[in-house]
Amino acid sequence: MIKGNLILTGTPSTKLTFSNITVEGNLDVSKVEADDVDFDSITVNGDIEL
């Protein structure tokens, strides 16, 4: 559980996976430079920027 916004940036060296997460704010992964991002059982109460 994240009680606010989750903002991620950067370049992961492997596949980026989010699993079983609740974000009470916004999710911003627009500045992540990855070819493979996986969302599994994630709940976002705010806006999502991909």
Secondary structure per residue as TSV (DSSP state, phi and psi in degrees):
chain	resnum	aa	ss	phi	psi
A	1	M	-	360.0	126.3
A	2	I	B	-112.8	118.7
A	3	K	S	-94.5	63.8
A	4	G	S	163.6	-156.4
A	5	N	-	-87.2	148.5
A	6	L	E	-117.0	113.0
A	7	I	E	-121.9	119.8
A	8	L	E	-117.3	141.5
A	9	T	E	-138.0	161.0
A	10	G	E	117.9	-171.7
A	11	T	-	-127.6	105.2
A	12	P	-	-71.5	149.9
A	13	S	S	-83.8	-14.6
A	14	T	S	-135.2	-176.9
A	15	K	-	-57.6	137.3
A	16	L	E	-99.9	121.1
A	17	T	E	-125.8	132.2
A	18	F	E	-113.2	129.3
A	19	S	E	-141.9	131.9
A	20	N	E	54.2	54.3
A	21	I	E	-121.6	140.6
A	22	T	E	-116.5	124.5
A	23	V	E	-110.6	116.9
A	24	E	S	-78.0	-13.6
A	25	G	S	-112.1	-137.5
A	26	N	-	-97.1	154.0
A	27	L	E	-115.5	123.2
A	28	D	E	-126.9	109.5
A	29	V	E	-118.7	21.5
A	30	S	E	-66.6	-20.6
A	31	K	E	-104.8	14.9
A	32	V	E	-89.8	124.8
A	33	E	-	-98.2	86.0
A	34	A	-	-140.2	144.0
A	35	D	S	-83.5	-24.2
A	36	D	-	-132.6	100.4
A	37	V	E	-118.3	127.3
A	38	D	E	-118.1	128.9
A	39	F	E	-112.3	120.7
A	40	D	E	-131.0	113.6
A	41	S	E	58.6	52.1
A	42	I	E	-112.0	136.6
A	43	T	E	-118.4	127.8
A	44	V	E	-122.7	121.8
A	45	N	S	-83.5	-15.1
A	46	G	S	-109.2	-145.5
A	47	D	-	-88.6	156.9
A	48	I	E	-121.8	126.0
A	49	E	E	-114.9	119.8
A	50	L	-	-104.6	360.0
